[in-house]
Amino acid sequence: MLLLGGCGSQSPRSRSSRLVRGGQNTPSPSVHFSRCYLAVFLYLSGCMTTTNQVREGPAGSSNPGTMAYRETDDIAGHTILVQHQVSAENGTDRLPPPPDLASPPPAPAPVAAAADPMISVADSSRIFSTEPSSVPLLASVPATRENSTGPARSNLSSIARNHQANRVFPNPPSGLGGATTGNTGSPFDSFLGNMSPTLRNRLEGSTGSGEEPQFDYPDIHGDPAKRYHDRYGAKEDHDPFVFPWVMNLIFEDRWLLDEKDPDKALKNQLQRRMKIDIRDPDPDTANFPNGAYTLPKGRLYIENSPLGLYSASSSGSQPRIYQWEYLIRYGLTDNLEFRVFSNGLSDQAAQGPHPSVVGYQPLALDFKANFWEENTKYHVPAMGVEIYLQTKLLGSSAFNTGTQPSINLLFDQSLPLGVGFEYNFGYNGVQNNAGQIAYQFSYQWSLQREVVKDFDVFFHGFYNAAALPRLSQFQSASMAAIPNVTVLGFGGIRTINDRLSVFGSYNFGVTPDAPTNFALLGFALAL
């Protein structure tokens, strides 16, 4: 056993100059206290190596070269491993020669830049290996997907592995916006602070299980062909692209945004189809605009609002009405869905000479397509389009409003503080009381933010019409004119689980021909 003179602890230089065995060469009391003060001063200043823990070989081993591993603090205060031998004969260990403290330690070899963040294992508190095959000194290791699950990770202790698995991102990947302070639950949460709830939910599902998203938006001045060659191994020979900057602004494939390996990107895409998640995308009937994103291929949403209470307008042009609306959505591809909408069972109150009516409102056949993803690096909103045809199918004669097409351009954009801005521009066909069809401009919008996990609130409104033909009776009962209406409101979306969410809103008209107020309450089920 190694006995250290002075206070029982020495710097490497003192230890190399004198070893005290069996009480020989015992220093005088004044020297003893001087060494104590010197040892304390060197320890506090970080200039002394202190031994924290020694793990020796098996007791009673006759092998004079039994290996042990000593956890030691180096000059910079980092925890390292020192390999040394323990003698079975006299219990002393043969330490390697002490480092020369007069010269600085050699600079580490340069490490090639990696896409993932770097983590220094040596900087981690009390990280050491219990396996004899471990290297004597653990250096900085890039925390990539390869060594997070591969052989390099197997040489780390459970503490080191947990540190890697739960590390936070010090800086957000390129183009993802600002980061929140600290880790709010997962590494991915730490850099999603300025993303809308819709985009956050969408990107979280873009990687495989256990993988960390590293979304990489192309630089606007980059060469798309070079990107294809560097990331995907495409041949360098190519014909020039027309408007390459447009190609870098518009990115339609979120799977390749994250993954450099096309095979893994396809695997992640297929994995997304196999798992239901009603958060991506949110229900469309929860608020007035429709989102720019579509359902995964082969998935079905049933959105049902059994409570739809509309009061009469202050001008008297619109009667009071109750309706039970629904929307059925099916993903034909990941970027195209087919939809069927109806205001359903309706009860319209009497108005003037017109008696009350109970019946069923006709179907609207609808297609929605997603054009591209949101590019947060250059603030390009996600875009889609919806085209629907109002029909007379299954409708009661009192509620038939003719056959006319409508089109809406759909946009989703992230604003600061995690607010999602969803807005639509439309051109809608409306039939007046005389049976004439006119076309009018419409606009819908919503500001949405997540308050707590799986609970979002929103403030929304529309001009002339909602994105879906919710109130086809927005027309004068006594005149052929089609009134202009403006509505504002607020509401919330609560996601119960991966398959079910509920939503509701309270709204009020700000123009005379709009309903004074109305309330909507419904749910969405993903299949």
MARRO-66635 format. One record per residue (C-alpha): residue in three letters; z negated, x negated, y. Coordinates in steps of 0.05 Angstrom, whole numbers. Layout:
! residues N
+------+--------+--------+--------+
: rest :     zz :     xx :     yy :
+------+--------+--------+--------+
:  ala :      Z :      X :      Y :
...
+------+--------+--------+--------+
//
This chain:
! residues 527
+------+--------+--------+--------+
: rest :     zz :     xx :     yy :
+------+--------+--------+--------+
:  met :      0 :      0 :      0 :
:  leu :     19 :    -25 :     68 :
:  leu :    -40 :    -33 :    116 :
:  leu :    -25 :    -36 :    190 :
:  gly :    -68 :    -78 :    237 :
:  gly :    -99 :    -55 :    302 :
:  cys :   -107 :     21 :    304 :
:  gly :    -74 :     30 :    236 :
:  ser :     -5 :     38 :    268 :
:  gln :     42 :    -16 :    293 :
:  ser :    109 :    -22 :    325 :
:  pro :    162 :    -54 :    280 :
:  arg :    156 :   -120 :    319 :
:  ser :     80 :   -122 :    308 :
:  arg :     87 :   -103 :    236 :
:  ser :    137 :   -158 :    222 :
:  ser :     93 :   -211 :    255 :
:  arg :     29 :   -195 :    217 :
:  leu :      9 :   -159 :    152 :
:  val :    -64 :   -151 :    138 :
:  arg :    -83 :   -151 :     65 :
:  gly :   -153 :   -148 :     36 :
:  gly :   -186 :   -157 :    104 :
:  gln :   -156 :   -226 :    118 :
:  asn :   -141 :   -250 :    188 :
:  thr :   -181 :   -193 :    218 :
:  pro :   -171 :   -193 :    293 :
:  ser :   -228 :   -195 :    342 :
:  pro :   -253 :   -129 :    374 :
:  ser :   -219 :   -145 :    440 :
:  val :   -153 :   -157 :    406 :
:  his :   -165 :    -95 :    364 :
:  phe :   -172 :    -49 :    425 :
:  ser :   -115 :    -84 :    461 :
:  arg :    -69 :    -68 :    403 :
:  cys :    -94 :      5 :    404 :
:  tyr :    -75 :     13 :    476 :
:  leu :     -9 :    -21 :    466 :
:  ala :      8 :     22 :    406 :
:  val :     -9 :     86 :    443 :
:  phe :     33 :     64 :    503 :
:  leu :     93 :     46 :    460 :
:  tyr :     87 :    111 :    420 :
:  leu :     86 :    155 :    482 :
:  ser :    144 :    118 :    514 :
:  gly :    188 :    130 :    453 :
:  cys :    196 :     55 :    439 :
:  met :    158 :     52 :    374 :
:  thr :    178 :     75 :    304 :
:  thr :    125 :    117 :    271 :
:  thr :    121 :    136 :    198 :
:  asn :    114 :    211 :    188 :
:  gln :    121 :    221 :    114 :
:  val :    130 :    179 :     51 :
:  arg :    153 :    206 :    -15 :
:  glu :    145 :    155 :    -71 :
:  gly :    171 :    153 :   -142 :
:  pro :    135 :    183 :   -201 :
:  ala :     63 :    159 :   -212 :
:  gly :     55 :    105 :   -263 :
:  ser :    127 :     84 :   -262 :
:  ser :    137 :     13 :   -290 :
:  asn :    202 :      4 :   -251 :
:  pro :    187 :    -45 :   -194 :
:  gly :    248 :    -19 :   -157 :
:  thr :    228 :     54 :   -152 :
:  met :    265 :     84 :    -93 :
:  ala :    230 :    125 :    -39 :
:  tyr :    253 :    158 :     25 :
:  arg :    215 :    152 :     89 :
:  glu :    225 :    202 :    147 :
:  thr :    223 :    161 :    210 :
:  asp :    232 :    170 :    285 :
:  asp :    281 :    121 :    315 :
:  ile :    283 :     93 :    386 :
:  ala :    314 :    156 :    415 :
:  gly :    263 :    201 :    382 :
:  his :    312 :    227 :    328 :
:  thr :    289 :    240 :    258 :
:  ile :    325 :    196 :    207 :
:  leu :    316 :    175 :    134 :
:  val :    300 :    104 :    114 :
:  gln :    309 :     84 :     41 :
:  his :    261 :     32 :     14 :
:  gln :    229 :      8 :    -51 :
:  val :    159 :     19 :    -76 :
:  ser :    128 :    -33 :   -121 :
:  ala :     92 :     -4 :   -181 :
:  glu :     49 :    -66 :   -189 :
:  asn :      9 :    -70 :   -124 :
:  gly :     29 :     -5 :    -90 :
:  thr :     64 :    -40 :    -32 :
:  asp :    133 :    -19 :     -9 :
:  arg :    187 :    -67 :      9 :
:  leu :    213 :    -41 :     76 :
:  pro :    280 :    -62 :    104 :
:  pro :    276 :   -111 :    162 :
:  pro :    254 :    -78 :    227 :
:  pro :    308 :    -63 :    278 :
:  asp :    318 :   -109 :    337 :
:  leu :    289 :    -67 :    394 :
:  ala :    316 :   -115 :    446 :
:  ser :    388 :    -93 :    434 :
:  pro :    411 :    -20 :    437 :
:  pro :    432 :     14 :    372 :
:  pro :    507 :     11 :    358 :
:  ala :    547 :     69 :    385 :
:  pro :    569 :    119 :    333 :
:  ala :    641 :    118 :    311 :
:  pro :    685 :    168 :    350 :
:  val :    695 :    234 :    315 :
:  ala :    760 :    271 :    321 :
:  ala :    756 :    334 :    362 :
:  ala :    749 :    397 :    321 :
:  ala :    761 :    470 :    336 :
:  asp :    690 :    488 :    316 :
:  pro :    628 :    466 :    354 :
:  met :    592 :    402 :    335 :
:  ile :    521 :    399 :    309 :
:  ser :    481 :    336 :    305 :
:  val :    439 :    337 :    242 :
:  ala :    399 :    277 :    267 :
:  asp :    377 :    317 :    327 :
:  ser :    349 :    373 :    285 :
:  ser :    274 :    374 :    279 :
:  arg :    248 :    346 :    213 :
:  ile :    313 :    349 :    174 :
:  phe :    313 :    307 :    111 :
:  ser :    342 :    307 :     42 :
:  thr :    302 :    311 :    -22 :
:  glu :    359 :    286 :    -65 :
:  pro :    361 :    211 :    -83 :
:  ser :    436 :    212 :    -75 :
:  ser :    431 :    226 :     -1 :
:  val :    455 :    173 :     48 :
:  pro :    399 :    133 :     83 :
:  leu :    418 :    158 :    152 :
:  leu :    447 :    226 :    169 :
:  ala :    497 :    222 :    226 :
:  ser :    529 :    275 :    269 :
:  val :    570 :    322 :    225 :
:  pro :    621 :    372 :    250 :
:  ala :    597 :    443 :    235 :
:  thr :    663 :    469 :    207 :
:  arg :    679 :    521 :    155 :
:  glu :    695 :    464 :    107 :
:  asn :    626 :    432 :    107 :
:  ser :    588 :    497 :    118 :
:  thr :    601 :    516 :     45 :
:  gly :    631 :    453 :     14 :
:  pro :    603 :    389 :    -17 :
:  ala :    579 :    360 :     50 :
:  arg :    534 :    419 :     61 :
:  ser :    504 :    413 :     -9 :
:  asn :    471 :    347 :     11 :
:  leu :    431 :    380 :     67 :
:  ser :    362 :    409 :     58 :
:  ser :    350 :    484 :     63 :
:  ile :    326 :    473 :    134 :
:  ala :    391 :    439 :    153 :
:  arg :    433 :    492 :    119 :
:  asn :    396 :    548 :    154 :
:  his :    405 :    512 :    220 :
:  gln :    480 :    509 :    209 :
:  ala :    484 :    581 :    185 :
:  asn :    447 :    607 :    247 :
:  arg :    472 :    560 :    300 :
:  val :    493 :    588 :    367 :
:  phe :    557 :    571 :    404 :
:  pro :    541 :    530 :    467 :
:  asn :    607 :    549 :    498 :
:  pro :    652 :    609 :    483 :
:  pro :    719 :    594 :    449 :
:  ser :    779 :    592 :    494 :
:  gly :    796 :    657 :    527 :
:  leu :    736 :    697 :    506 :
:  gly :    701 :    703 :    573 :
:  gly :    629 :    688 :    590 :
:  ala :    571 :    680 :    542 :
:  thr :    505 :    715 :    541 :
:  thr :    441 :    677 :    546 :
:  gly :    414 :    657 :    479 :
:  asn :    430 :    685 :    411 :
:  thr :    424 :    760 :    408 :
:  gly :    427 :    768 :    333 :
:  ser :    485 :    728 :    306 :
:  pro :    527 :    668 :    328 :
:  phe :    583 :    715 :    345 :
:  asp :    539 :    755 :    393 :
:  ser :    526 :    694 :    436 :
:  phe :    594 :    693 :    468 :
:  leu :    613 :    767 :    471 :
:  gly :    576 :    784 :    536 :
:  asn :    637 :    803 :    577 :
:  met :    675 :    839 :    522 :
:  ser :    681 :    914 :    519 :
:  pro :    646 :    949 :    461 :
:  thr :    714 :    967 :    432 :
:  leu :    740 :    896 :    433 :
:  arg :    674 :    868 :    407 :
:  asn :    676 :    914 :    347 :
:  arg :    749 :    898 :    335 :
:  leu :    741 :    823 :    336 :
:  glu :    679 :    823 :    293 :
:  gly :    722 :    853 :    237 :
:  ser :    778 :    802 :    243 :
:  thr :    748 :    748 :    198 :
:  gly :    728 :    746 :    126 :
:  ser :    658 :    753 :    100 :
:  gly :    614 :    696 :    124 :
:  glu :    667 :    666 :    170 :
:  glu :    658 :    655 :    244 :
:  pro :    713 :    678 :    291 :
:  gln :    746 :    626 :    335 :
:  phe :    798 :    665 :    373 :
:  asp :    851 :    620 :    405 :
:  tyr :    897 :    651 :    457 :
:  pro :    958 :    608 :    471 :
:  asp :    965 :    573 :    538 :
:  ile :   1015 :    608 :    583 :
:  his :   1054 :    544 :    593 :
:  gly :   1054 :    523 :    520 :
:  asp :   1113 :    519 :    474 :
:  pro :   1110 :    575 :    422 :
:  ala :   1152 :    534 :    374 :
:  lys :   1102 :    476 :    377 :
:  arg :   1045 :    524 :    363 :
:  tyr :   1082 :    552 :    303 :
:  his :   1093 :    481 :    278 :
:  asp :   1022 :    455 :    291 :
:  arg :    984 :    516 :    266 :
:  tyr :   1029 :    543 :    211 :
:  gly :   1073 :    486 :    189 :
:  ala :   1139 :    516 :    212 :
:  lys :   1199 :    470 :    218 :
:  glu :   1207 :    434 :    283 :
:  asp :   1281 :    452 :    291 :
:  his :   1287 :    517 :    329 :
:  asp :   1329 :    556 :    378 :
:  pro :   1300 :    563 :    448 :
:  phe :   1259 :    625 :    463 :
:  val :   1274 :    672 :    520 :
:  phe :   1214 :    679 :    567 :
:  pro :   1165 :    637 :    526 :
:  trp :   1109 :    652 :    575 :
:  val :   1114 :    726 :    555 :
:  met :   1104 :    705 :    483 :
:  asn :   1040 :    669 :    502 :
:  leu :   1013 :    728 :    542 :
:  ile :   1028 :    781 :    490 :
:  phe :    997 :    771 :    421 :
:  glu :   1006 :    827 :    370 :
:  asp :    971 :    797 :    310 :
:  arg :    895 :    789 :    317 :
:  trp :    890 :    759 :    247 :
:  leu :    931 :    698 :    266 :
:  leu :    893 :    693 :    332 :
:  asp :    832 :    671 :    292 :
:  glu :    858 :    638 :    230 :
:  lys :    903 :    576 :    228 :
:  asp :    918 :    587 :    155 :
:  pro :    967 :    645 :    146 :
:  asp :    943 :    657 :     75 :
:  lys :    871 :    666 :    100 :
:  ala :    895 :    710 :    157 :
:  leu :    931 :    756 :    109 :
:  lys :    869 :    757 :     64 :
:  asn :    825 :    777 :    123 :
:  gln :    874 :    832 :    142 :
:  leu :    875 :    861 :     73 :
:  gln :    799 :    856 :     69 :
:  arg :    794 :    896 :    134 :
:  arg :    836 :    952 :    103 :
:  met :    790 :    954 :     42 :
:  lys :    726 :    966 :     82 :
:  ile :    713 :   1028 :    125 :
:  asp :    686 :   1017 :    195 :
:  ile :    689 :   1075 :    244 :
:  arg :    672 :   1028 :    302 :
:  asp :    742 :    999 :    300 :
:  pro :    770 :   1039 :    331 :
:  asp :    723 :   1090 :    364 :
:  pro :    738 :   1164 :    358 :
:  asp :    791 :   1187 :    408 :
:  thr :    762 :   1256 :    422 :
:  ala :    695 :   1228 :    445 :
:  asn :    723 :   1220 :    516 :
:  phe :    784 :   1241 :    556 :
:  pro :    830 :   1180 :    548 :
:  asn :    857 :   1155 :    482 :
:  gly :    846 :   1083 :    460 :
:  ala :    902 :   1033 :    452 :
:  tyr :    882 :   1014 :    382 :
:  thr :    901 :   1047 :    316 :
:  leu :    870 :   1058 :    248 :
:  pro :    878 :   1007 :    192 :
:  lys :    934 :   1024 :    143 :
:  gly :    914 :   1077 :     93 :
:  arg :    851 :   1101 :    129 :
:  leu :    836 :   1171 :    153 :
:  tyr :    793 :   1198 :    210 :
:  ile :    772 :   1270 :    217 :
:  glu :    746 :   1284 :    287 :
:  asn :    715 :   1352 :    296 :
:  ser :    683 :   1384 :    358 :
:  pro :    652 :   1451 :    337 :
:  leu :    622 :   1459 :    407 :
:  gly :    671 :   1465 :    464 :
:  leu :    644 :   1511 :    520 :
:  tyr :    685 :   1517 :    583 :
:  ser :    662 :   1560 :    641 :
:  ala :    709 :   1597 :    687 :
:  ser :    739 :   1561 :    747 :
:  ser :    710 :   1574 :    816 :
:  ser :    779 :   1599 :    840 :
:  gly :    781 :   1651 :    785 :
:  ser :    847 :   1625 :    758 :
:  gln :    817 :   1600 :    692 :
:  pro :    776 :   1645 :    646 :
:  arg :    715 :   1625 :    606 :
:  ile :    734 :   1600 :    537 :
:  tyr :    703 :   1572 :    473 :
:  gln :    744 :   1530 :    426 :
:  trp :    733 :   1489 :    363 :
:  glu :    780 :   1430 :    368 :
:  tyr :    797 :   1377 :    316 :
:  leu :    839 :   1315 :    307 :
:  ile :    864 :   1286 :    241 :
:  arg :    887 :   1213 :    243 :
:  tyr :    921 :   1173 :    188 :
:  gly :    941 :   1099 :    190 :
:  leu :   1013 :   1092 :    169 :
:  thr :   1009 :   1017 :    185 :
:  asp :    957 :    975 :    221 :
:  asn :    994 :    990 :    286 :
:  leu :   1019 :   1061 :    276 :
:  glu :    982 :   1125 :    261 :
:  phe :   1003 :   1197 :    251 :
:  arg :    959 :   1251 :    282 :
:  val :    951 :   1326 :    282 :
:  phe :    912 :   1359 :    338 :
:  ser :    892 :   1431 :    353 :
:  asn :    842 :   1466 :    398 :
:  gly :    828 :   1508 :    336 :
:  leu :    790 :   1572 :    334 :
:  ser :    785 :   1599 :    405 :
:  asp :    751 :   1657 :    441 :
:  gln :    777 :   1670 :    511 :
:  ala :    739 :   1718 :    557 :
:  ala :    773 :   1776 :    593 :
:  gln :    801 :   1762 :    662 :
:  gly :    826 :   1817 :    708 :
:  pro :    876 :   1861 :    670 :
:  his :    878 :   1812 :    612 :
:  pro :    831 :   1830 :    554 :
:  ser :    790 :   1779 :    516 :
:  val :    826 :   1743 :    460 :
:  val :    803 :   1712 :    395 :
:  gly :    853 :   1671 :    356 :
:  tyr :    877 :   1603 :    334 :
:  gln :    911 :   1553 :    379 :
:  pro :    976 :   1519 :    354 :
:  leu :    984 :   1448 :    328 :
:  ala :   1006 :   1387 :    366 :
:  leu :   1042 :   1334 :    324 :
:  asp :   1027 :   1264 :    348 :
:  phe :   1044 :   1191 :    337 :
:  lys :   1005 :   1133 :    367 :
:  ala :   1027 :   1060 :    365 :
:  asn :    991 :    996 :    385 :
:  phe :   1036 :    946 :    420 :
:  trp :    991 :    885 :    429 :
:  glu :    920 :    859 :    432 :
:  glu :    879 :    848 :    494 :
:  asn :    886 :    777 :    521 :
:  thr :    819 :    762 :    554 :
:  lys :    842 :    692 :    574 :
:  tyr :    894 :    719 :    622 :
:  his :    864 :    789 :    632 :
:  val :    922 :    826 :    598 :
:  pro :    898 :    894 :    573 :
:  ala :    913 :    919 :    503 :
:  met :    969 :    970 :    505 :
:  gly :    993 :   1027 :    463 :
:  val :   1033 :   1091 :    469 :
:  glu :   1022 :   1162 :    445 :
:  ile :   1078 :   1213 :    439 :
:  tyr :   1062 :   1284 :    418 :
:  leu :   1098 :   1350 :    412 :
:  gln :   1063 :   1414 :    428 :
:  thr :   1088 :   1466 :    378 :
:  lys :   1079 :   1539 :    360 :
:  leu :   1057 :   1523 :    289 :
:  leu :    998 :   1564 :    264 :
:  gly :    983 :   1590 :    334 :
:  ser :    965 :   1660 :    354 :
:  ser :   1015 :   1691 :    401 :
:  ala :    964 :   1696 :    457 :
:  phe :    954 :   1621 :    455 :
:  asn :   1026 :   1597 :    444 :
:  thr :   1047 :   1556 :    504 :
:  gly :   1117 :   1536 :    482 :
:  thr :   1145 :   1473 :    451 :
:  gln :   1146 :   1412 :    497 :
:  pro :   1137 :   1337 :    490 :
:  ser :   1088 :   1293 :    525 :
:  ile :   1078 :   1217 :    530 :
:  asn :   1018 :   1174 :    548 :
:  leu :   1014 :   1099 :    559 :
:  leu :    946 :   1074 :    533 :
:  phe :    907 :   1013 :    559 :
:  asp :    842 :    980 :    539 :
:  gln :    811 :    925 :    581 :
:  ser :    745 :    887 :    584 :
:  leu :    708 :    885 :    651 :
:  pro :    648 :    841 :    670 :
:  leu :    579 :    857 :    642 :
:  gly :    608 :    883 :    576 :
:  val :    640 :    945 :    606 :
:  gly :    702 :    973 :    573 :
:  phe :    756 :   1004 :    617 :
:  glu :    800 :   1053 :    580 :
:  tyr :    856 :   1087 :    619 :
:  asn :    920 :   1127 :    606 :
:  phe :    980 :   1146 :    646 :
:  gly :   1018 :   1207 :    622 :
:  tyr :   1075 :   1255 :    634 :
:  asn :   1058 :   1323 :    604 :
:  gly :   1097 :   1386 :    592 :
:  val :   1060 :   1450 :    613 :
:  gln :   1083 :   1521 :    607 :
:  asn :   1066 :   1568 :    664 :
:  asn :   1048 :   1642 :    660 :
:  ala :   1122 :   1661 :    667 :
:  gly :   1141 :   1621 :    606 :
:  gln :   1172 :   1565 :    646 :
:  ile :   1159 :   1492 :    625 :
:  ala :   1144 :   1441 :    679 :
:  tyr :   1126 :   1367 :    674 :
:  gln :   1070 :   1336 :    713 :
:  phe :   1036 :   1269 :    719 :
:  ser :    967 :   1260 :    688 :
:  tyr :    915 :   1205 :    688 :
:  gln :    853 :   1195 :    645 :
:  trp :    800 :   1141 :    648 :
:  ser :    733 :   1120 :    619 :
:  leu :    681 :   1066 :    633 :
:  gln :    640 :   1051 :    571 :
:  arg :    583 :   1004 :    555 :
:  glu :    538 :    991 :    495 :
:  val :    465 :   1004 :    512 :
:  val :    435 :    985 :    445 :
:  lys :    467 :    970 :    379 :
:  asp :    513 :   1027 :    358 :
:  phe :    498 :   1070 :    419 :
:  asp :    548 :   1071 :    477 :
:  val :    548 :   1111 :    541 :
:  phe :    609 :   1127 :    583 :
:  phe :    631 :   1157 :    650 :
:  his :    700 :   1189 :    647 :
:  gly :    748 :   1236 :    680 :
:  phe :    819 :   1262 :    684 :
:  tyr :    872 :   1287 :    732 :
:  asn :    914 :   1347 :    711 :
:  ala :    903 :   1339 :    636 :
:  ala :    865 :   1302 :    583 :
:  ala :    904 :   1255 :    538 :
:  leu :    905 :   1309 :    485 :
:  pro :    926 :   1380 :    503 :
:  arg :    854 :   1404 :    503 :
:  leu :    863 :   1459 :    554 :
:  ser :    933 :   1485 :    549 :
:  gln :    908 :   1545 :    587 :
:  phe :    902 :   1505 :    651 :
:  gln :    949 :   1552 :    685 :
:  ser :    943 :   1611 :    731 :
:  ala :    934 :   1677 :    696 :
:  ser :    962 :   1716 :    755 :
:  met :   1015 :   1668 :    783 :
:  ala :   1071 :   1624 :    758 :
:  ala :   1041 :   1562 :    791 :
:  ile :   1011 :   1506 :    751 :
:  pro :    947 :   1483 :    786 :
:  asn :    923 :   1412 :    795 :
:  val :    855 :   1399 :    765 :
:  thr :    807 :   1341 :    768 :
:  val :    746 :   1333 :    723 :
:  leu :    690 :   1282 :    719 :
:  gly :    635 :   1275 :    666 :
:  phe :    590 :   1230 :    626 :
:  gly :    570 :   1224 :    553 :
:  gly :    552 :   1180 :    494 :
:  ile :    574 :   1157 :    425 :
:  arg :    523 :   1144 :    370 :
:  thr :    547 :   1109 :    307 :
:  ile :    505 :   1131 :    248 :
:  asn :    536 :   1085 :    196 :
:  asp :    603 :   1055 :    178 :
:  arg :    632 :   1124 :    163 :
:  leu :    600 :   1172 :    212 :
:  ser :    591 :   1176 :    288 :
:  val :    571 :   1233 :    334 :
:  phe :    589 :   1242 :    407 :
:  gly :    580 :   1290 :    465 :
:  ser :    594 :   1297 :    539 :
:  tyr :    577 :   1341 :    598 :
:  asn :    632 :   1351 :    650 :
:  phe :    645 :   1387 :    715 :
:  gly :    706 :   1404 :    756 :
:  val :    716 :   1377 :    826 :
:  thr :    776 :   1421 :    844 :
:  pro :    775 :   1497 :    851 :
:  asp :    822 :   1509 :    792 :
:  ala :    783 :   1466 :    743 :
:  pro :    726 :   1495 :    700 :
:  thr :    661 :   1493 :    739 :
:  asn :    629 :   1456 :    680 :
:  phe :    639 :   1447 :    606 :
:  ala :    605 :   1413 :    547 :
:  leu :    633 :   1380 :    485 :
:  leu :    596 :   1360 :    422 :
:  gly :    626 :   1334 :    358 :
:  phe :    629 :   1282 :    303 :
:  ala :    679 :   1236 :    269 :
:  leu :    683 :   1219 :    195 :
:  ala :    722 :   1159 :    167 :
:  leu :    751 :   1164 :     97 :
+------+--------+--------+--------+
//
